[in-house]
Amino acid sequence: MQRFNPSEYAAMMWLMDRASEAGPNPPVVLEAVGGQYSGFARVSANTGLPTVVGWPGHQWQWRGSDHPEPGRRQSIVEQIYTTGDPEIIGFLLDQYQVNYIFVGDLEASRYGPGGLERLRDRLEVAYENDRVTIYHWQPSARK
């Protein structure tokens, strides 16, 4: 990761530093959702931090294919990244107790410059480099 995508590596190291400061309750990170054995879920896989959903196929494998939660969460992640409605974004981030929203290469290619770019002035930029922006969310931050 450090050699393949140093910008994302640096952002993940920053997240791991925040997690070590958080104590027993690690921060939840929102990241793009994609297929199994792909680059998706890379933040949670490389940092050990919880995410809303990583690879839905793995969740179905463990929970059973009749369990609706992975599919529901996948559409929620997409909605957060693409809607421009601050009330919807705030509600969903609160519902899943998300602390950080990761926007790197996969998020940009998967969701485009959607709702989060339009809401950049309403979400605190916690970390940024040439290819990654990490937004910080706190329930009290909603306007």
Steps between C-alpha positions, in 0.01 A plus 500: 500500500778743591665455161185450288303798633702709747224761532244246620763334718573834671128560554458156654795556732335826608179309576689242701652780709150634571383149593780456752386824667135387509545240769278191510245632247671529162358749252272372225617582147277528196661377177387386157331163467600253231558142403679224682875459458532849359651822625177590674486489881868591492475753782339264750716207384825695535419690819276259691243778542131417468309611192131504410547212254807375315437212264126422508561156350704401804223619728247287311738206516514522880144615570315315226382624163150573631632764744410848366751707700804495263292616204328763709830633630651505152222730375536718811873547437424596140234745615741669743762545229261624232219701656534873551243514778675581830209368709513158335879481527492604865224255587678207334840583645343521846309175448822307430710700748745604227788720613707527180405501132784384275509639146785352299544366149241219529236730650557757225479239225202319655282795603636798307515851642165455669344627817811522712669745264188713503503482880868567546413822683274309742736214585827558679804400297705304753777390264590573142782424261536496121259205449306448822263706710375373833201680644423497870143468620355574840126500566522854634655612170166490319363840397 
